[in-house]
Amino acid sequence: MSRKFYSVVVVRSIEESTEIVVEAASEDQAHAMALKHLAASGDEYAWSHPRKDLTVWHKREIDTPAIIDVSA
């Protein structure tokens, strides 16, 4: 099976976002894994206003990245 990578942009309160690079079999799996990763490790990211209301703004398949934040 070839490896696929997705960029999942997660938004908090619309004005704050962070990009999580996810290795997954599909966009839906990447979506779920990005939210799970942020629920567990969101405090490691630089948010100016710490909140937990996370929304996936968009996701897309990308070429092989240099760094992967989470694998499914």
mmCIF file of the N, C-alpha and C atoms, coordinates in Angstrom:
data_MODEL
# 
_entry.id   MODEL 
# 
loop_
_atom_site.group_PDB 
_atom_site.id 
_atom_site.type_symbol 
_atom_site.label_atom_id 
_atom_site.label_alt_id 
_atom_site.label_comp_id 
_atom_site.label_asym_id 
_atom_site.label_entity_id 
_atom_site.label_seq_id 
_atom_site.pdbx_PDB_ins_code 
_atom_site.Cartn_x 
_atom_site.Cartn_y 
_atom_site.Cartn_z 
_atom_site.occupancy 
_atom_site.B_iso_or_equiv 
_atom_site.pdbx_formal_charge 
_atom_site.auth_seq_id 
_atom_site.auth_comp_id 
_atom_site.auth_asym_id 
_atom_site.auth_atom_id 
_atom_site.pdbx_PDB_model_num 
ATOM 1   N N  . MET A 1 1  ? 0.850   -1.189 0.000  1.00 0.00 ? 1  MET A N  1 
ATOM 2   C CA . MET A 1 1  ? 0.000   0.000  0.000  1.00 0.00 ? 1  MET A CA 1 
ATOM 3   C C  . MET A 1 1  ? 0.890   1.245  0.000  1.00 0.00 ? 1  MET A C  1 
ATOM 4   N N  . SER A 1 2  ? 0.603   2.176  -0.877 1.00 0.00 ? 2  SER A N  1 
ATOM 5   C CA . SER A 1 2  ? 1.387   3.405  -0.907 1.00 0.00 ? 2  SER A CA 1 
ATOM 6   C C  . SER A 1 2  ? 0.960   4.314  0.242  1.00 0.00 ? 2  SER A C  1 
ATOM 7   N N  . ARG A 1 3  ? 1.924   5.035  0.745  1.00 0.00 ? 3  ARG A N  1 
ATOM 8   C CA . ARG A 1 3  ? 1.647   5.936  1.860  1.00 0.00 ? 3  ARG A CA 1 
ATOM 9   C C  . ARG A 1 3  ? 1.036   7.222  1.340  1.00 0.00 ? 3  ARG A C  1 
ATOM 10  N N  . LYS A 1 4  ? 0.034   7.709  2.047  1.00 0.00 ? 4  LYS A N  1 
ATOM 11  C CA . LYS A 1 4  ? -0.621  8.971  1.688  1.00 0.00 ? 4  LYS A CA 1 
ATOM 12  C C  . LYS A 1 4  ? -0.473  9.927  2.857  1.00 0.00 ? 4  LYS A C  1 
ATOM 13  N N  . PHE A 1 5  ? -0.375  11.198 2.556  1.00 0.00 ? 5  PHE A N  1 
ATOM 14  C CA . PHE A 1 5  ? -0.223  12.218 3.583  1.00 0.00 ? 5  PHE A CA 1 
ATOM 15  C C  . PHE A 1 5  ? -1.261  13.306 3.351  1.00 0.00 ? 5  PHE A C  1 
ATOM 16  N N  . TYR A 1 6  ? -1.780  13.866 4.442  1.00 0.00 ? 6  TYR A N  1 
ATOM 17  C CA . TYR A 1 6  ? -2.818  14.884 4.354  1.00 0.00 ? 6  TYR A CA 1 
ATOM 18  C C  . TYR A 1 6  ? -2.444  16.068 5.228  1.00 0.00 ? 6  TYR A C  1 
ATOM 19  N N  . SER A 1 7  ? -2.737  17.239 4.756  1.00 0.00 ? 7  SER A N  1 
ATOM 20  C CA . SER A 1 7  ? -2.634  18.446 5.559  1.00 0.00 ? 7  SER A CA 1 
ATOM 21  C C  . SER A 1 7  ? -4.026  18.732 6.091  1.00 0.00 ? 7  SER A C  1 
ATOM 22  N N  . VAL A 1 8  ? -4.160  18.767 7.412  1.00 0.00 ? 8  VAL A N  1 
ATOM 23  C CA . VAL A 1 8  ? -5.446  19.041 8.051  1.00 0.00 ? 8  VAL A CA 1 
ATOM 24  C C  . VAL A 1 8  ? -5.303  20.359 8.804  1.00 0.00 ? 8  VAL A C  1 
ATOM 25  N N  . VAL A 1 9  ? -6.013  21.386 8.384  1.00 0.00 ? 9  VAL A N  1 
ATOM 26  C CA . VAL A 1 9  ? -5.946  22.685 9.044  1.00 0.00 ? 9  VAL A CA 1 
ATOM 27  C C  . VAL A 1 9  ? -7.086  22.755 10.054 1.00 0.00 ? 9  VAL A C  1 
ATOM 28  N N  . VAL A 1 10 ? -6.718  22.914 11.320 1.00 0.00 ? 10 VAL A N  1 
ATOM 29  C CA . VAL A 1 10 ? -7.687  22.945 12.408 1.00 0.00 ? 10 VAL A CA 1 
ATOM 30  C C  . VAL A 1 10 ? -7.801  24.368 12.928 1.00 0.00 ? 10 VAL A C  1 
ATOM 31  N N  . VAL A 1 11 ? -9.031  24.818 13.118 1.00 0.00 ? 11 VAL A N  1 
ATOM 32  C CA . VAL A 1 11 ? -9.302  26.196 13.526 1.00 0.00 ? 11 VAL A CA 1 
ATOM 33  C C  . VAL A 1 11 ? -9.917  26.215 14.922 1.00 0.00 ? 11 VAL A C  1 
ATOM 34  N N  . ARG A 1 12 ? -9.485  27.170 15.720 1.00 0.00 ? 12 ARG A N  1 
ATOM 35  C CA . ARG A 1 12 ? -10.125 27.455 17.004 1.00 0.00 ? 12 ARG A CA 1 
ATOM 36  C C  . ARG A 1 12 ? -10.623 28.886 16.931 1.00 0.00 ? 12 ARG A C  1 
ATOM 37  N N  . SER A 1 13 ? -11.880 29.080 17.199 1.00 0.00 ? 13 SER A N  1 
ATOM 38  C CA . SER A 1 13 ? -12.476 30.417 17.217 1.00 0.00 ? 13 SER A CA 1 
ATOM 39  C C  . SER A 1 13 ? -12.234 31.176 15.914 1.00 0.00 ? 13 SER A C  1 
ATOM 40  N N  . ILE A 1 14 ? -12.166 30.516 14.809 1.00 0.00 ? 14 ILE A N  1 
ATOM 41  C CA . ILE A 1 14 ? -11.977 31.044 13.455 1.00 0.00 ? 14 ILE A CA 1 
ATOM 42  C C  . ILE A 1 14 ? -10.669 31.829 13.277 1.00 0.00 ? 14 ILE A C  1 
ATOM 43  N N  . GLU A 1 15 ? -10.278 32.657 14.229 1.00 0.00 ? 15 GLU A N  1 
ATOM 44  C CA . GLU A 1 15 ? -9.078  33.476 14.018 1.00 0.00 ? 15 GLU A CA 1 
ATOM 45  C C  . GLU A 1 15 ? -7.781  32.735 14.320 1.00 0.00 ? 15 GLU A C  1 
ATOM 46  N N  . GLU A 1 16 ? -7.830  31.566 14.944 1.00 0.00 ? 16 GLU A N  1 
ATOM 47  C CA . GLU A 1 16 ? -6.621  30.824 15.254 1.00 0.00 ? 16 GLU A CA 1 
ATOM 48  C C  . GLU A 1 16 ? -6.641  29.489 14.537 1.00 0.00 ? 16 GLU A C  1 
ATOM 49  N N  . SER A 1 17 ? -5.514  29.125 13.928 1.00 0.00 ? 17 SER A N  1 
ATOM 50  C CA . SER A 1 17 ? -5.447  27.828 13.265 1.00 0.00 ? 17 SER A CA 1 
ATOM 51  C C  . SER A 1 17 ? -4.043  27.260 13.385 1.00 0.00 ? 17 SER A C  1 
ATOM 52  N N  . THR A 1 18 ? -3.931  25.957 13.190 1.00 0.00 ? 18 THR A N  1 
ATOM 53  C CA . THR A 1 18 ? -2.639  25.294 13.130 1.00 0.00 ? 18 THR A CA 1 
ATOM 54  C C  . THR A 1 18 ? -2.747  24.182 12.104 1.00 0.00 ? 18 THR A C  1 
ATOM 55  N N  . GLU A 1 19 ? -1.648  23.862 11.461 1.00 0.00 ? 19 GLU A N  1 
ATOM 56  C CA . GLU A 1 19 ? -1.640  22.814 10.451 1.00 0.00 ? 19 GLU A CA 1 
ATOM 57  C C  . GLU A 1 19 ? -1.017  21.562 11.045 1.00 0.00 ? 19 GLU A C  1 
ATOM 58  N N  . ILE A 1 20 ? -1.705  20.431 10.924 1.00 0.00 ? 20 ILE A N  1 
ATOM 59  C CA . ILE A 1 20 ? -1.228  19.143 11.397 1.00 0.00 ? 20 ILE A CA 1 
ATOM 60  C C  . ILE A 1 20 ? -1.006  18.271 10.164 1.00 0.00 ? 20 ILE A C  1 
ATOM 61  N N  . VAL A 1 21 ? 0.176   17.720 10.009 1.00 0.00 ? 21 VAL A N  1 
ATOM 62  C CA . VAL A 1 21 ? 0.458   16.822 8.889  1.00 0.00 ? 21 VAL A CA 1 
ATOM 63  C C  . VAL A 1 21 ? 0.205   15.401 9.366  1.00 0.00 ? 21 VAL A C  1 
ATOM 64  N N  . VAL A 1 22 ? -0.689  14.690 8.666  1.00 0.00 ? 22 VAL A N  1 
ATOM 65  C CA . VAL A 1 22 ? -1.145  13.372 9.088  1.00 0.00 ? 22 VAL A CA 1 
ATOM 66  C C  . VAL A 1 22 ? -0.881  12.352 7.987  1.00 0.00 ? 22 VAL A C  1 
ATOM 67  N N  . GLU A 1 23 ? -0.336  11.199 8.356  1.00 0.00 ? 23 GLU A N  1 
ATOM 68  C CA . GLU A 1 23 ? -0.240  10.067 7.433  1.00 0.00 ? 23 GLU A CA 1 
ATOM 69  C C  . GLU A 1 23 ? -1.462  9.196  7.680  1.00 0.00 ? 23 GLU A C  1 
ATOM 70  N N  . ALA A 1 24 ? -2.287  8.986  6.664  1.00 0.00 ? 24 ALA A N  1 
ATOM 71  C CA . ALA A 1 24 ? -3.522  8.224  6.826  1.00 0.00 ? 24 ALA A CA 1 
ATOM 72  C C  . ALA A 1 24 ? -3.947  7.633  5.492  1.00 0.00 ? 24 ALA A C  1 
ATOM 73  N N  . ALA A 1 25 ? -4.901  6.706  5.536  1.00 0.00 ? 25 ALA A N  1 
ATOM 74  C CA . ALA A 1 25 ? -5.392  6.052  4.329  1.00 0.00 ? 25 ALA A CA 1 
ATOM 75  C C  . ALA A 1 25 ? -6.414  6.901  3.582  1.00 0.00 ? 25 ALA A C  1 
ATOM 76  N N  . SER A 1 26 ? -7.080  7.829  4.288  1.00 0.00 ? 26 SER A N  1 
ATOM 77  C CA . SER A 1 26 ? -8.114  8.650  3.654  1.00 0.00 ? 26 SER A CA 1 
ATOM 78  C C  . SER A 1 26 ? -8.208  10.003 4.343  1.00 0.00 ? 26 SER A C  1 
ATOM 79  N N  . GLU A 1 27 ? -8.921  10.937 3.700  1.00 0.00 ? 27 GLU A N  1 
ATOM 80  C CA . GLU A 1 27 ? -9.128  12.263 4.300  1.00 0.00 ? 27 GLU A CA 1 
ATOM 81  C C  . GLU A 1 27 ? -9.920  12.146 5.592  1.00 0.00 ? 27 GLU A C  1 
ATOM 82  N N  . ASP A 1 28 ? -10.932 11.276 5.614  1.00 0.00 ? 28 ASP A N  1 
ATOM 83  C CA . ASP A 1 28 ? -11.739 11.136 6.829  1.00 0.00 ? 28 ASP A CA 1 
ATOM 84  C C  . ASP A 1 28 ? -10.912 10.613 8.000  1.00 0.00 ? 28 ASP A C  1 
ATOM 85  N N  . GLN A 1 29 ? -10.015 9.656  7.728  1.00 0.00 ? 29 GLN A N  1 
ATOM 86  C CA . GLN A 1 29 ? -9.150  9.140  8.783  1.00 0.00 ? 29 GLN A CA 1 
ATOM 87  C C  . GLN A 1 29 ? -8.170  10.227 9.229  1.00 0.00 ? 29 GLN A C  1 
ATOM 88  N N  . ALA A 1 30 ? -7.651  11.009 8.286  1.00 0.00 ? 30 ALA A N  1 
ATOM 89  C CA . ALA A 1 30 ? -6.751  12.111 8.626  1.00 0.00 ? 30 ALA A CA 1 
ATOM 90  C C  . ALA A 1 30 ? -7.469  13.133 9.505  1.00 0.00 ? 30 ALA A C  1 
ATOM 91  N N  . HIS A 1 31 ? -8.712  13.430 9.167  1.00 0.00 ? 31 HIS A N  1 
ATOM 92  C CA . HIS A 1 31 ? -9.555  14.359 9.938  1.00 0.00 ? 31 HIS A CA 1 
ATOM 93  C C  . HIS A 1 31 ? -9.663  13.882 11.387 1.00 0.00 ? 31 HIS A C  1 
ATOM 94  N N  . ALA A 1 32 ? -10.053 12.623 11.557 1.00 0.00 ? 32 ALA A N  1 
ATOM 95  C CA . ALA A 1 32 ? -10.240 12.067 12.904 1.00 0.00 ? 32 ALA A CA 1 
ATOM 96  C C  . ALA A 1 32 ? -8.929  12.036 13.681 1.00 0.00 ? 32 ALA A C  1 
ATOM 97  N N  . MET A 1 33 ? -7.840  11.652 13.024 1.00 0.00 ? 33 MET A N  1 
ATOM 98  C CA . MET A 1 33 ? -6.555  11.564 13.717 1.00 0.00 ? 33 MET A CA 1 
ATOM 99  C C  . MET A 1 33 ? -6.020  12.937 14.113 1.00 0.00 ? 33 MET A C  1 
ATOM 100 N N  . ALA A 1 34 ? -6.238  13.957 13.281 1.00 0.00 ? 34 ALA A N  1 
ATOM 101 C CA . ALA A 1 34 ? -5.785  15.310 13.624 1.00 0.00 ? 34 ALA A CA 1 
ATOM 102 C C  . ALA A 1 34 ? -6.517  15.813 14.868 1.00 0.00 ? 34 ALA A C  1 
ATOM 103 N N  . LEU A 1 35 ? -7.829  15.599 14.929 1.00 0.00 ? 35 LEU A N  1 
ATOM 104 C CA . LEU A 1 35 ? -8.586  16.033 16.106 1.00 0.00 ? 35 LEU A CA 1 
ATOM 105 C C  . LEU A 1 35 ? -8.173  15.255 17.347 1.00 0.00 ? 35 LEU A C  1 
ATOM 106 N N  . LYS A 1 36 ? -7.957  13.953 17.204 1.00 0.00 ? 36 LYS A N  1 
ATOM 107 C CA . LYS A 1 36 ? -7.521  13.129 18.334 1.00 0.00 ? 36 LYS A CA 1 
ATOM 108 C C  . LYS A 1 36 ? -6.143  13.587 18.816 1.00 0.00 ? 36 LYS A C  1 
ATOM 109 N N  . HIS A 1 37 ? -5.250  13.858 17.876 1.00 0.00 ? 37 HIS A N  1 
ATOM 110 C CA . HIS A 1 37 ? -3.902  14.327 18.221 1.00 0.00 ? 37 HIS A CA 1 
ATOM 111 C C  . HIS A 1 37 ? -3.959  15.653 18.980 1.00 0.00 ? 37 HIS A C  1 
ATOM 112 N N  . LEU A 1 38 ? -4.773  16.592 18.505 1.00 0.00 ? 38 LEU A N  1 
ATOM 113 C CA . LEU A 1 38 ? -4.871  17.890 19.180 1.00 0.00 ? 38 LEU A CA 1 
ATOM 114 C C  . LEU A 1 38 ? -5.556  17.781 20.539 1.00 0.00 ? 38 LEU A C  1 
ATOM 115 N N  . ALA A 1 39 ? -6.514  16.879 20.664 1.00 0.00 ? 39 ALA A N  1 
ATOM 116 C CA . ALA A 1 39 ? -7.155  16.687 21.965 1.00 0.00 ? 39 ALA A CA 1 
ATOM 117 C C  . ALA A 1 39 ? -6.133  16.197 22.992 1.00 0.00 ? 39 ALA A C  1 
ATOM 118 N N  . ALA A 1 40 ? -5.194  15.356 22.549 1.00 0.00 ? 40 ALA A N  1 
ATOM 119 C CA . ALA A 1 40 ? -4.184  14.812 23.452 1.00 0.00 ? 40 ALA A CA 1 
ATOM 120 C C  . ALA A 1 40 ? -2.973  15.731 23.605 1.00 0.00 ? 40 ALA A C  1 
ATOM 121 N N  . SER A 1 41 ? -2.587  16.431 22.542 1.00 0.00 ? 41 SER A N  1 
ATOM 122 C CA . SER A 1 41 ? -1.328  17.185 22.546 1.00 0.00 ? 41 SER A CA 1 
ATOM 123 C C  . SER A 1 41 ? -1.484  18.648 22.160 1.00 0.00 ? 41 SER A C  1 
ATOM 124 N N  . GLY A 1 42 ? -2.678  19.170 22.189 1.00 0.00 ? 42 GLY A N  1 
ATOM 125 C CA . GLY A 1 42 ? -2.929  20.544 21.750 1.00 0.00 ? 42 GLY A CA 1 
ATOM 126 C C  . GLY A 1 42 ? -2.172  21.597 22.530 1.00 0.00 ? 42 GLY A C  1 
ATOM 127 N N  . ASP A 1 43 ? -1.819  21.279 23.776 1.00 0.00 ? 43 ASP A N  1 
ATOM 128 C CA . ASP A 1 43 ? -1.098  22.257 24.595 1.00 0.00 ? 43 ASP A CA 1 
ATOM 129 C C  . ASP A 1 43 ? 0.343   22.450 24.122 1.00 0.00 ? 43 ASP A C  1 
ATOM 130 N N  . GLU A 1 44 ? 0.851   21.542 23.290 1.00 0.00 ? 44 GLU A N  1 
ATOM 131 C CA . GLU A 1 44 ? 2.207   21.662 22.762 1.00 0.00 ? 44 GLU A CA 1 
ATOM 132 C C  . GLU A 1 44 ? 2.289   22.701 21.644 1.00 0.00 ? 44 GLU A C  1 
ATOM 133 N N  . TYR A 1 45 ? 1.143   23.115 21.109 1.00 0.00 ? 45 TYR A N  1 
ATOM 134 C CA . TYR A 1 45 ? 1.105   24.091 20.021 1.00 0.00 ? 45 TYR A CA 1 
ATOM 135 C C  . TYR A 1 45 ? 0.961   25.495 20.595 1.00 0.00 ? 45 TYR A C  1 
ATOM 136 N N  . ALA A 1 46 ? 1.452   26.477 19.866 1.00 0.00 ? 46 ALA A N  1 
ATOM 137 C CA . ALA A 1 46 ? 1.408   27.867 20.333 1.00 0.00 ? 46 ALA A CA 1 
ATOM 138 C C  . ALA A 1 46 ? 0.059   28.489 19.979 1.00 0.00 ? 46 ALA A C  1 
ATOM 139 N N  . TRP A 1 47 ? -0.856  28.499 20.928 1.00 0.00 ? 47 TRP A N  1 
ATOM 140 C CA . TRP A 1 47 ? -2.166  29.139 20.764 1.00 0.00 ? 47 TRP A CA 1 
ATOM 141 C C  . TRP A 1 47 ? -2.147  30.396 21.635 1.00 0.00 ? 47 TRP A C  1 
ATOM 142 N N  . SER A 1 48 ? -2.554  31.492 21.097 1.00 0.00 ? 48 SER A N  1 
ATOM 143 C CA . SER A 1 48 ? -2.538  32.705 21.922 1.00 0.00 ? 48 SER A CA 1 
ATOM 144 C C  . SER A 1 48 ? -3.686  32.737 22.922 1.00 0.00 ? 48 SER A C  1 
ATOM 145 N N  . HIS A 1 49 ? -4.776  32.046 22.638 1.00 0.00 ? 49 HIS A N  1 
ATOM 146 C CA . HIS A 1 49 ? -5.910  31.959 23.560 1.00 0.00 ? 49 HIS A CA 1 
ATOM 147 C C  . HIS A 1 49 ? -6.273  30.493 23.745 1.00 0.00 ? 49 HIS A C  1 
ATOM 148 N N  . PRO A 1 50 ? -5.834  29.865 24.849 1.00 0.00 ? 50 PRO A N  1 
ATOM 149 C CA . PRO A 1 50 ? -6.084  28.438 25.028 1.00 0.00 ? 50 PRO A CA 1 
ATOM 150 C C  . PRO A 1 50 ? -7.572  28.103 25.124 1.00 0.00 ? 50 PRO A C  1 
ATOM 151 N N  . ARG A 1 51 ? -8.068  27.415 24.119 1.00 0.00 ? 51 ARG A N  1 
ATOM 152 C CA . ARG A 1 51 ? -9.459  26.956 24.091 1.00 0.00 ? 51 ARG A CA 1 
ATOM 153 C C  . ARG A 1 51 ? -9.472  25.552 23.525 1.00 0.00 ? 51 ARG A C  1 
ATOM 154 N N  . LYS A 1 52 ? -10.564 24.843 23.692 1.00 0.00 ? 52 LYS A N  1 
ATOM 155 C CA . LYS A 1 52 ? -10.628 23.460 23.227 1.00 0.00 ? 52 LYS A CA 1 
ATOM 156 C C  . LYS A 1 52 ? -11.675 23.245 22.138 1.00 0.00 ? 52 LYS A C  1 
ATOM 157 N N  . ASP A 1 53 ? -12.315 24.283 21.635 1.00 0.00 ? 53 ASP A N  1 
ATOM 158 C CA . ASP A 1 53 ? -13.312 24.125 20.568 1.00 0.00 ? 53 ASP A CA 1 
ATOM 159 C C  . ASP A 1 53 ? -12.595 24.067 19.219 1.00 0.00 ? 53 ASP A C  1 
ATOM 160 N N  . LEU A 1 54 ? -12.411 22.842 18.709 1.00 0.00 ? 54 LEU A N  1 
ATOM 161 C CA . LEU A 1 54 ? -11.627 22.614 17.501 1.00 0.00 ? 54 LEU A CA 1 
ATOM 162 C C  . LEU A 1 54 ? -12.531 22.281 16.320 1.00 0.00 ? 54 LEU A C  1 
ATOM 163 N N  . THR A 1 55 ? -12.261 22.878 15.177 1.00 0.00 ? 55 THR A N  1 
ATOM 164 C CA . THR A 1 55 ? -13.013 22.627 13.954 1.00 0.00 ? 55 THR A CA 1 
ATOM 165 C C  . THR A 1 55 ? -12.029 22.388 12.825 1.00 0.00 ? 55 THR A C  1 
ATOM 166 N N  . VAL A 1 56 ? -12.234 21.315 12.049 1.00 0.00 ? 56 VAL A N  1 
ATOM 167 C CA . VAL A 1 56 ? -11.388 21.101 10.879 1.00 0.00 ? 56 VAL A CA 1 
ATOM 168 C C  . VAL A 1 56 ? -11.862 22.057 9.798  1.00 0.00 ? 56 VAL A C  1 
ATOM 169 N N  . TRP A 1 57 ? -10.980 22.962 9.401  1.00 0.00 ? 57 TRP A N  1 
ATOM 170 C CA . TRP A 1 57 ? -11.322 23.983 8.423  1.00 0.00 ? 57 TRP A CA 1 
ATOM 171 C C  . TRP A 1 57 ? -11.252 23.399 7.020  1.00 0.00 ? 57 TRP A C  1 
ATOM 172 N N  . HIS A 1 58 ? -10.162 22.717 6.701  1.00 0.00 ? 58 HIS A N  1 
ATOM 173 C CA . HIS A 1 58 ? -10.068 21.997 5.433  1.00 0.00 ? 58 HIS A CA 1 
ATOM 174 C C  . HIS A 1 58 ? -8.968  20.962 5.528  1.00 0.00 ? 58 HIS A C  1 
ATOM 175 N N  . LYS A 1 59 ? -8.984  20.008 4.603  1.00 0.00 ? 59 LYS A N  1 
ATOM 176 C CA . LYS A 1 59 ? -7.975  18.957 4.544  1.00 0.00 ? 59 LYS A CA 1 
ATOM 177 C C  . LYS A 1 59 ? -7.701  18.643 3.081  1.00 0.00 ? 59 LYS A C  1 
ATOM 178 N N  . ARG A 1 60 ? -6.453  18.239 2.797  1.00 0.00 ? 60 ARG A N  1 
ATOM 179 C CA . ARG A 1 60 ? -6.100  17.929 1.424  1.00 0.00 ? 60 ARG A CA 1 
ATOM 180 C C  . ARG A 1 60 ? -4.926  16.966 1.422  1.00 0.00 ? 60 ARG A C  1 
ATOM 181 N N  . GLU A 1 61 ? -4.861  16.127 0.395  1.00 0.00 ? 61 GLU A N  1 
ATOM 182 C CA . GLU A 1 61 ? -3.727  15.225 0.252  1.00 0.00 ? 61 GLU A CA 1 
ATOM 183 C C  . GLU A 1 61 ? -2.525  16.038 -0.217 1.00 0.00 ? 61 GLU A C  1 
ATOM 184 N N  . ILE A 1 62 ? -1.353  15.723 0.327  1.00 0.00 ? 62 ILE A N  1 
ATOM 185 C CA . ILE A 1 62 ? -0.133  16.454 -0.012 1.00 0.00 ? 62 ILE A CA 1 
ATOM 186 C C  . ILE A 1 62 ? 0.967   15.467 -0.402 1.00 0.00 ? 62 ILE A C  1 
ATOM 187 N N  . ASP A 1 63 ? 2.047   15.975 -1.009 1.00 0.00 ? 63 ASP A N  1 
ATOM 188 C CA . ASP A 1 63 ? 3.221   15.171 -1.308 1.00 0.00 ? 63 ASP A CA 1 
ATOM 189 C C  . ASP A 1 63 ? 3.925   14.817 -0.004 1.00 0.00 ? 63 ASP A C  1 
ATOM 190 N N  . THR A 1 64 ? 4.834   13.866 -0.072 1.00 0.00 ? 64 THR A N  1 
ATOM 191 C CA . THR A 1 64 ? 5.546   13.424 1.124  1.00 0.00 ? 64 THR A CA 1 
ATOM 192 C C  . THR A 1 64 ? 6.228   14.601 1.818  1.00 0.00 ? 64 THR A C  1 
ATOM 193 N N  . PRO A 1 65 ? 5.858   14.869 3.084  1.00 0.00 ? 65 PRO A N  1 
ATOM 194 C CA . PRO A 1 65 ? 6.448   16.006 3.808  1.00 0.00 ? 65 PRO A CA 1 
ATOM 195 C C  . PRO A 1 65 ? 7.753   15.620 4.514  1.00 0.00 ? 65 PRO A C  1 
ATOM 196 N N  . ALA A 1 66 ? 8.484   16.611 4.971  1.00 0.00 ? 66 ALA A N  1 
ATOM 197 C CA . ALA A 1 66 ? 9.714   16.373 5.720  1.00 0.00 ? 66 ALA A CA 1 
ATOM 198 C C  . ALA A 1 66 ? 9.394   15.913 7.144  1.00 0.00 ? 66 ALA A C  1 
ATOM 199 N N  . ILE A 1 67 ? 8.297   16.419 7.701  1.00 0.00 ? 67 ILE A N  1 
ATOM 200 C CA . ILE A 1 67 ? 7.918   16.115 9.090  1.00 0.00 ? 67 ILE A CA 1 
ATOM 201 C C  . ILE A 1 67 ? 6.477   15.647 9.124  1.00 0.00 ? 67 ILE A C  1 
ATOM 202 N N  . ILE A 1 68 ? 6.203   14.587 9.903  1.00 0.00 ? 68 ILE A N  1 
ATOM 203 C CA . ILE A 1 68 ? 4.849   14.080 10.087 1.00 0.00 ? 68 ILE A CA 1 
ATOM 204 C C  . ILE A 1 68 ? 4.500   14.261 11.555 1.00 0.00 ? 68 ILE A C  1 
ATOM 205 N N  . ASP A 1 69 ? 3.366   14.898 11.851 1.00 0.00 ? 69 ASP A N  1 
ATOM 206 C CA . ASP A 1 69 ? 2.960   15.109 13.229 1.00 0.00 ? 69 ASP A CA 1 
ATOM 207 C C  . ASP A 1 69 ? 2.331   13.869 13.847 1.00 0.00 ? 69 ASP A C  1 
ATOM 208 N N  . VAL A 1 70 ? 1.584   13.111 13.042 1.00 0.00 ? 70 VAL A N  1 
ATOM 209 C CA . VAL A 1 70 ? 0.889   11.937 13.579 1.00 0.00 ? 70 VAL A CA 1 
ATOM 210 C C  . VAL A 1 70 ? 0.636   10.944 12.456 1.00 0.00 ? 70 VAL A C  1 
ATOM 211 N N  . SER A 1 71 ? 0.688   9.644  12.773 1.00 0.00 ? 71 SER A N  1 
ATOM 212 C CA . SER A 1 71 ? 0.373   8.590  11.795 1.00 0.00 ? 71 SER A CA 1 
ATOM 213 C C  . SER A 1 71 ? -0.829  7.808  12.283 1.00 0.00 ? 71 SER A C  1 
ATOM 214 N N  . ALA A 1 72 ? -1.696  7.409  11.351 1.00 0.00 ? 72 ALA A N  1 
ATOM 215 C CA . ALA A 1 72 ? -2.885  6.629  11.693 1.00 0.00 ? 72 ALA A CA 1 
ATOM 216 C C  . ALA A 1 72 ? -2.606  5.159  11.512 1.00 0.00 ? 72 ALA A C  1 
# 
